[in-house]
Amino acid sequence: MSIGPRSVPDGVVGIYGEAIDAALDGVAEDAPLWCFGDQLGPAVYGLPQHAQRDVVLVESEAVLRRRRYHRQKLHLLLSGMRHLDDHLGDRSTYHRTRTYREALEKVDRPVVVHEPTSYAAAQFVAALQAEGLVAAVLPTTTFARPRAEFAAWAGEDRSFTMENFYRNQRRRFDVLMEGADAPVGGKWNLDHENREEPPKGTTLGVKEPWWPTEDEIDERVRHDLDALDLPTVGADGPRLFAVTPTEARYALKRFVDHRLDPFGPYEDAVMAGDWTMAHSLLSVPLNLGVLHPLDAVHAAEEAYASGDARLNSVEGFVRQILGWREYIWHLFWHFGEDYHRSNELQAHAELPDWWTGLDGDAVTAACLGHTLDEVRDRGWTHHIPRLMILGNFALQRGYRPSDLAEWFTTSFVDGFAWVMPPNVVGMSQHADGGRLATKPYASGGAYLNRMTDHCGGCAFDPKVRVGEKACPFTAGYWQFVHRHQDLLRANQRTARAVATMDRLKDLDALLEQEKGRTAF
């Protein structure tokens, strides 16, 4: 894979061009382009429709103070915005103001802007357009599939499950296809080949990811964040993720050339001594808009075609980017603004202080404490610690899903408003009544013992349900099954768990133990 110029990704103009032209009808060619902090790539500012436009970037102190964000999340956002300002030179005007409105009122004419990625921001932009501060709102171009196209597809009389959507995506963008309708290798999904347990040893033994080198812009960002004294969570630390298109291309190249091939088999495994394993670390540049998903999947596809990466690894990566990530984006809008308040399991427990404060030292369970420490130190873990450690624990303990989604949004460096509601409320917490996932993702300690290397040195025993060594995940699982036994009994995928619970001779003791449990 070669490192190309920071240009508009292949296909974006063809996919979005007609809708953009329609939205710009009657708007001056030199009307300024306002870019939000997750619209920092050439798929936005590099479009031919924006060739004559200056770019407006706004650093709003009110937005930075609105929530208790992870310190490194704020650093990445500001670094990305300021690096783009530096790259664009005289074409860019950078405003550091109290609010967005204050900055836009300083611009001498109405701006054009691409659709933002949250309901609140979209409503704000609509209000600005009504006031005349925004001349046109254009489609979001940092995803492969336009929202209007998904809405038309999902509106047909069909099941829009992830698998159906994923296959349609493969056909739509001709990725890993043999002809118009056949997947390369004869199978759409090779997930069964990507469930290897962690190997012996402390690391996976693959070449490390590409790391960015901090510069004077990062130094200034760190200084300014210190001066602002924002209500942050987590530790400051070196910048670990790409925030510019060039950096993103280097990170993608390192992954494709050296890490993609071993990625697949161990993508669901967890190793305490190897936080990156063979994962791509591309979620931040993707979510900042500096890497386009089509660039990522085409690079992986080329690696398979050239014999540099096995099919199950490439298919697994493509499924994550072109399948799941795009699916989550579209479901965020499809499910509606109030989706994050879904709470079908009636989970109302508050997040503990040790959880929101990322205090892994307050936790005895090795997997949970280590994962909280990883979030504290880097604001990132891969998908299995998120789903099967953090999400699984929260599901068992009945934490309020909307609070949990907000926590993931603010505490993870790749968390944005569109990312977490479907992932957390739907996938992780099953709070939507099964609209997204067919069963709750709950498991006991046996799964964690098989797929992680945490249990060997833990004070708890994954095989023990009751007593001092009772694993909080094992005991918590059966408490969860008991609490929701009617729901689980009616689901053919979970009915067996209820039947097994009914045979537990120590169930009453377990329930009494977990009812008063405060130490995990």
C-alpha positions in Angstrom: 0.0 0.0 0.0 1.4 3.4 -1.0 1.0 6.6 1.0 -1.0 8.9 -1.3 -1.7 12.6 -1.1 -4.4 13.9 1.2 -7.1 13.8 -1.4 -10.8 13.2 -1.5 -11.3 9.4 -1.1 -12.2 7.5 -4.2 -16.0 7.4 -4.9 -17.1 10.1 -2.4 -17.8 12.7 -5.1 -19.8 10.2 -7.1 -21.8 9.0 -4.1 -22.6 12.4 -2.6 -22.0 14.9 -5.4 -25.5 15.2 -6.8 -27.0 15.8 -3.3 -24.4 18.3 -2.4 -24.9 20.2 -5.7 -28.7 20.3 -5.0 -28.2 21.6 -1.5 -25.8 24.3 -2.8 -28.2 25.5 -5.5 -28.2 29.3 -5.3 -25.4 29.5 -2.7 -22.3 31.5 -3.5 -19.3 29.4 -4.5 -17.1 31.3 -2.0 -19.4 31.0 1.0 -17.2 29.9 3.9 -17.3 26.2 4.9 -17.7 25.6 8.7 -16.2 22.2 9.7 -17.1 20.6 13.0 -14.4 18.8 15.0 -15.2 15.5 13.6 -15.2 16.8 10.0 -11.5 17.3 9.6 -10.6 15.3 6.5 -10.5 15.8 2.7 -13.9 14.1 2.3 -15.2 17.4 3.7 -12.9 20.4 3.0 -11.3 18.8 -0.1 -14.5 18.3 -2.1 -14.5 20.1 -5.5 -17.7 21.9 -4.5 -15.6 23.6 -1.8 -12.6 24.6 -3.9 -13.3 28.3 -3.6 -14.3 28.3 0.0 -12.4 29.5 3.1 -12.7 27.1 6.0 -14.1 28.1 9.4 -13.0 26.2 12.5 -14.4 26.9 15.9 -13.0 25.9 19.3 -15.9 26.5 21.7 -15.1 26.6 25.4 -18.8 26.0 26.2 -18.6 22.7 24.4 -15.4 21.7 26.1 -16.9 22.4 29.5 -20.3 20.8 28.8 -19.3 17.3 30.0 -16.6 15.6 32.0 -14.6 14.4 29.0 -11.4 12.2 29.2 -8.4 14.5 29.1 -6.9 12.7 26.1 -10.1 12.9 24.2 -10.0 16.7 24.4 -6.4 16.7 23.4 -7.1 14.6 20.3 -10.0 16.8 19.2 -8.1 20.1 19.6 -4.9 18.7 18.1 -6.9 17.5 15.1 -8.6 20.9 14.6 -5.4 22.9 15.1 -3.4 20.6 12.7 -6.0 21.2 10.0 -5.9 24.9 10.6 -2.1 24.7 10.2 -2.4 22.6 7.0 -4.9 24.9 5.4 -2.9 28.1 6.1 -4.5 31.2 4.8 -7.6 29.3 3.7 -8.6 28.7 7.3 -9.9 31.0 10.0 -9.6 29.6 13.5 -11.9 31.0 16.2 -11.4 30.3 20.0 -14.6 31.7 21.4 -17.0 30.9 24.2 -19.7 29.5 21.9 -20.2 28.5 18.3 -22.7 31.3 17.7 -20.2 33.9 18.9 -17.7 32.7 16.3 -20.2 32.5 13.4 -21.4 36.0 14.1 -17.8 37.2 13.5 -17.9 35.6 10.0 -19.0 38.3 7.5 -21.5 36.1 5.6 -23.5 32.9 6.0 -21.6 29.6 6.0 -22.2 26.2 4.5 -21.8 23.2 6.7 -22.2 19.4 6.4 -24.8 17.7 8.6 -23.4 17.3 12.1 -23.3 13.9 13.8 -25.7 14.4 16.8 -29.3 15.4 17.2 -28.4 18.4 19.4 -25.9 19.8 16.9 -28.3 19.1 14.0 -31.0 21.1 15.7 -28.6 23.9 16.5 -27.5 24.1 12.9 -31.2 24.2 11.8 -31.8 27.1 14.1 -28.7 28.9 12.7 -30.0 28.3 9.2 -33.4 29.8 10.1 -31.6 32.9 11.4 -29.5 33.3 8.3 -26.1 32.4 9.7 -26.0 29.1 7.7 -26.7 29.2 4.0 -26.8 25.5 3.3 -26.7 22.1 5.1 -25.0 19.4 3.1 -25.0 15.6 3.5 -22.5 14.0 5.8 -19.6 12.7 3.6 -17.4 10.9 6.2 -19.4 7.6 5.9 -19.7 5.3 2.9 -23.5 5.2 2.6 -25.6 8.3 2.5 -28.3 8.6 5.1 -31.0 9.0 2.5 -30.0 5.8 0.8 -30.1 3.8 4.0 -33.5 5.3 4.9 -34.8 4.1 1.5 -33.3 0.6 2.0 -34.5 0.2 5.6 -37.9 1.5 4.7 -38.6 -1.4 2.4 -40.4 -4.5 3.8 -37.3 -6.3 4.9 -35.3 -7.2 8.0 -32.5 -4.7 8.4 -30.4 -6.9 10.6 -26.6 -6.3 10.7 -26.0 -9.3 8.5 -28.5 -8.2 5.8 -27.1 -4.7 5.9 -23.5 -6.0 5.7 -24.1 -8.1 2.7 -25.9 -5.2 1.0 -22.9 -3.0 1.8 -20.5 -5.5 0.2 -22.6 -5.5 -2.9 -23.2 -1.8 -3.0 -19.5 -1.0 -2.8 -18.2 -4.1 -4.6 -15.9 -5.1 -1.7 -14.6 -8.7 -1.5 -17.0 -9.8 -4.2 -16.7 -12.2 -7.1 -19.1 -10.8 -9.6 -22.3 -9.0 -8.6 -23.6 -11.3 -5.9 -21.0 -13.8 -4.7 -18.6 -13.2 -1.8 -15.0 -13.9 -2.3 -14.3 -17.4 -0.9 -18.0 -18.4 -1.0 -18.9 -17.2 2.5 -20.1 -13.8 3.7 -19.0 -14.1 7.3 -15.9 -15.9 8.6 -16.4 -15.0 12.2 -16.2 -18.6 13.3 -12.5 -18.5 12.3 -11.8 -15.4 14.4 -12.5 -16.7 17.9 -9.0 -18.0 19.0 -8.2 -17.8 22.7 -5.2 -15.7 23.7 -1.9 -17.4 23.0 0.5 -18.2 25.7 2.9 -15.4 26.6 2.4 -11.8 27.5 2.0 -10.3 24.0 0.7 -11.4 20.6 4.2 -10.8 19.2 3.2 -8.7 16.2 4.8 -5.5 15.0 3.7 -2.5 17.0 1.3 0.1 15.6 2.4 3.3 14.0 2.7 6.0 16.7 2.4 9.7 16.0 5.1 12.1 17.0 3.9 15.1 19.1 4.8 18.5 17.8 4.6 22.1 18.9 0.8 22.1 18.2 0.4 19.2 20.7 2.6 21.1 23.2 0.4 24.2 22.9 -2.8 22.1 23.2 -1.5 20.5 26.4 -0.6 24.0 27.8 -4.0 25.4 26.9 -5.9 22.5 28.4 -3.9 23.0 31.6 -4.8 26.7 31.6 -8.5 26.0 31.0 -8.7 23.7 34.0 -11.6 21.7 32.5 -13.6 19.1 34.5 -11.9 16.1 32.9 -11.5 12.4 33.8 -8.6 10.1 33.1 -4.9 10.7 32.9 -3.0 13.0 30.5 -0.5 11.1 28.3 1.3 11.0 25.0 -0.9 11.3 21.9 -1.4 7.8 20.7 -3.8 8.2 17.7 -3.7 9.8 14.3 -5.4 13.2 14.0 -4.5 14.3 10.5 -5.1 12.6 7.1 -1.3 12.0 6.6 -1.0 10.4 10.0 -4.1 8.3 9.4 -2.6 7.0 6.1 0.6 6.0 8.0 -1.4 4.3 10.7 -3.5 2.5 8.1 -0.4 1.4 6.2 1.3 0.0 9.3 -1.8 -1.9 10.1 -2.4 -3.3 6.6 1.3 -4.2 6.0 2.1 -5.8 9.4 -0.9 -6.3 11.6 -3.9 -7.1 9.4 -3.0 -10.7 8.7 -2.8 -11.8 12.4 -5.7 -9.5 13.4 -8.6 -11.9 12.6 -8.0 -15.0 14.6 -7.4 -13.1 17.9 -9.7 -10.2 17.4 -12.0 -11.4 20.3 -9.1 -12.3 22.7 -7.8 -10.1 25.5 -4.2 -10.0 26.8 -3.4 -7.9 29.9 0.1 -7.2 28.7 -0.8 -6.3 25.2 -3.4 -3.6 24.9 -3.2 -3.1 21.2 -2.7 -6.8 20.2 -3.3 -6.7 16.4 -6.1 -4.1 16.4 -5.9 -1.2 13.9 -6.3 1.8 16.3 -8.1 3.5 13.5 -11.4 4.4 15.3 -10.1 7.8 16.3 -9.1 9.0 12.8 -12.2 7.4 11.4 -14.4 9.3 13.9 -12.6 12.5 13.4 -13.2 12.3 9.7 -9.5 12.2 8.7 -9.7 8.6 7.4 -12.5 7.6 5.2 -14.0 4.1 5.7 -13.8 3.3 1.9 -10.0 4.1 2.0 -9.6 1.7 4.9 -11.6 -1.2 3.5 -10.1 -0.8 0.0 -6.6 -1.0 1.5 -7.5 -4.2 3.4 -9.0 -5.7 0.2 -5.8 -4.9 -1.7 -3.8 -6.8 1.0 -5.9 -9.9 0.4 -5.7 -9.6 -3.4 -1.9 -9.4 -3.1 -1.6 -12.3 -0.8 -0.4 -10.3 2.2 -3.4 -11.0 4.5 -5.6 -14.0 5.0 -9.2 -13.8 4.1 -10.7 -14.2 7.5 -8.7 -11.3 8.9 -9.6 -9.1 6.0 -13.3 -10.0 6.1 -13.3 -9.4 9.8 -11.9 -5.9 9.4 -14.2 -5.1 6.5 -17.2 -6.3 8.6 -16.1 -4.0 11.5 -15.7 -0.9 9.2 -18.1 -1.3 6.3 -20.6 -3.4 8.3 -20.8 -2.6 12.0 -19.6 1.0 12.1 -21.8 2.0 9.2 -24.7 0.1 10.7 -24.4 1.9 14.0 -24.2 5.3 12.3 -27.4 4.7 10.4 -29.3 3.1 13.3 -28.5 6.1 15.4 -30.7 8.2 13.1 -33.1 5.4 12.2 -34.0 4.7 15.8 -34.6 8.3 16.7 -33.6 11.0 19.2 -35.1 9.3 22.3 -33.5 5.9 21.6 -30.8 6.5 24.2 -33.5 6.6 26.9 -34.7 3.0 26.1 -34.7 0.9 29.3 -36.8 -2.2 28.6 -35.0 -4.2 31.3 -35.8 -1.5 33.9 -32.2 -1.0 34.9 -31.9 2.0 37.2 -28.8 1.5 39.4 -26.4 4.5 39.4 -22.8 4.1 38.1 -20.5 3.8 41.1 -18.0 6.5 41.9 -15.1 4.0 41.3 -16.5 3.4 37.8 -17.0 7.0 36.8 -13.7 8.0 38.4 -11.8 5.2 36.5 -10.5 3.9 39.8 -9.3 0.4 38.9 -7.5 0.1 42.2 -10.8 0.1 44.0 -11.7 -3.2 42.2 -10.6 -6.7 43.1 -11.7 -8.5 39.9 -8.5 -8.5 37.7 -10.3 -8.1 34.4 -12.5 -5.2 35.6 -9.8 -3.3 37.4 -7.4 -3.7 34.5 -9.9 -2.5 32.0 -10.8 0.6 34.1 -7.1 1.4 34.3 -6.8 1.1 30.5 -9.6 3.6 30.1 -8.0 5.9 32.7 -4.5 5.7 31.0 -5.5 5.8 27.4 -9.3 6.4 27.0 -9.4 3.3 24.8 -9.8 -0.5 24.9 -10.7 -2.8 22.1 -14.3 -4.1 21.6 -14.2 -7.2 23.8 -13.2 -5.3 27.1 -15.9 -2.8 26.2 -18.7 -5.4 25.5 -17.8 -8.4 27.6 -16.1 -6.8 30.6 -17.5 -3.3 31.1 -20.8 -3.8 29.3 -21.3 -7.3 30.7 -20.7 -6.1 34.2 -23.0 -3.1 33.8 -25.8 -5.4 32.4 -25.5 -7.8 35.3 -25.6 -5.0 37.9 -28.4 -3.1 36.3 -26.8 0.2 35.6 -29.0 2.8 33.9 -28.3 2.4 30.1 -28.5 6.1 29.3 -25.9 6.9 32.0 -23.7 4.1 30.7 -23.9 5.4 27.1 -23.0 8.9 28.3 -20.1 7.5 30.3 -18.7 5.6 27.2 -19.2 8.7 25.1 -17.2 11.0 27.4 -14.6 8.6 28.7 -13.5 7.0 25.5 -11.4 8.9 23.0 -13.3 7.5 20.0 -16.7 8.1 21.7 -19.2 10.4 19.9 -22.9 11.0 20.3 -23.8 8.8 17.4 -21.5 5.9 18.4 -22.6 4.9 21.8 -26.4 4.8 22.0 -26.8 1.8 19.6 -23.6 0.2 20.8 -24.3 0.5 24.5 -28.1 0.8 24.9 -28.9 -1.7 22.1 -25.9 -4.1 21.7 -24.4 -4.1 25.2 -27.4 -3.5 27.5 -30.3 -5.0 25.5 -32.3 -2.0 26.7 -34.2 -1.6 23.4 -36.1 -4.8 23.7 -34.1 -6.6 21.0 -34.4 -4.1 18.2 -30.7 -4.3 17.6 -29.5 -7.6 19.1 -31.4 -10.8 19.4 -30.2 -11.6 22.9 -28.5 -9.9 25.9 -24.7 -10.1 25.8 -24.3 -11.5 29.3 -21.8 -14.2 30.3 -20.2 -15.6 33.4 -16.6 -16.0 34.3 -16.1 -19.0 32.1 -16.1 -16.9 29.0 -13.7 -14.4 30.5 -11.4 -17.3 31.6 -11.4 -18.7 28.1 -11.0 -15.4 26.1 -8.7 -13.4 28.4 -5.6 -14.0 30.5 -6.9 -12.1 33.5 -8.3 -14.9 35.6 -5.1 -16.8 36.5 -3.9 -14.2 38.9 -7.3 -13.0 40.1 -8.4 -13.2 43.7 -11.7 -14.6 42.5 -12.3 -17.9 40.8 -14.4 -18.0 37.7 -15.7 -21.4 38.6 -17.0 -20.3 42.0 -20.5 -18.8 42.5 -20.8 -18.5 46.2 -18.3 -17.6 48.9 -15.2 -15.4 49.3 -13.8 -16.4 46.0 -17.1 -16.1 44.1 -16.4 -14.4 40.8 -18.6 -11.3 40.4 -19.2 -12.1 36.8 -20.2 -15.7 37.4 -22.4 -14.9 40.4 -23.7 -11.8 38.6 -24.6 -13.8 35.5 -26.9 -16.1 37.5 -28.4 -13.1 39.3 -29.1 -11.5 36.0 -30.7 -14.7 34.6 -32.9 -15.0 37.7 -34.0 -11.3 37.5 -35.0 -11.6 33.8 -35.9 -15.3 33.6 -39.3 -14.6 32.0 -37.7 -12.7 29.1 -34.8 -15.2 28.7 -37.1 -18.2 28.9 -39.1 -16.9 25.9 -36.0 -16.4 23.8 -34.8 -19.7 22.1 -31.2 -18.4 22.3 -31.3 -18.0 26.1 -33.9 -20.5 27.3 -31.3 -23.0 28.1 -29.7 -20.6 30.6 -32.9 -20.4 32.6 -33.2 -24.2 32.6 -29.7 -24.5 33.9 -30.4 -21.8 36.6 -33.4 -23.8 37.8 -31.0 -26.7 38.6 -28.6 -24.7 40.7 -28.7 -26.0 44.3 -27.0 -22.9 45.7 -29.2 -20.3 43.9 -30.8 -18.9 47.0 -27.5 -18.4 48.7 -26.1 -16.8 45.5 -29.0 -14.4 45.3 -28.7 -13.4 48.9 -24.9 -12.9 48.5 -25.2 -10.7 45.4 -28.1 -8.6 46.8 -25.7 -7.2 49.4 -22.5 -7.3 47.5 -20.5 -4.1 47.4 -17.0 -5.4 46.7 -16.1 -6.5 43.2 
